[in-house]
Amino acid sequence: MSFNYITEFDYNQIRQTIDAESTYLAWRRARADLLEVRGTMFWREQDGRTYLIRRSTSGAQKSLGPQSEETDAILRRFTARKERAQDREKSLRAQVDLHRRMNRALGVHRDGSVGLRFRAVGQCVVYGFVGR
């Protein structure tokens, strides 16, 4: 017979759980943002003109037009957006790893068979418990 039990968390465990969840969700959004700027852009010389080329992750290439102020701006925006997305994802990945270690140290680390559930109103936690 399966038996349900309740383990009460102290304030630090609850706060850590909320912080870890918030960081994890931010990291997932950052990964989604990073997927939007997959591939690369580069200049290619062809028939005496220079064209901006977008290469997808599958290797498909598409010309975005001859070199101009507009295509220069497109490349600058793409490069800046990609760098920001990579930096944000890397930073949040490091924070998620830190929270994983903190969860383990505070005893809120659980294996896949045990789910951590908590009820929150905004950022104010009403209670937290572990159910099996």
ABEGO torsion letter per residue (X at the ends): XBBBBBBBBBAAAAAAAAAAAAAAAAAAAAAAAAAAABEBBBBBBBGGBBBBBBBBAAGBBBBAEBBBAAAAAAAAAAAAAAAAAAAAAAAAAAAAAAAAAAAAAAGABBBAABBBBBBBBEABBABBBBBX
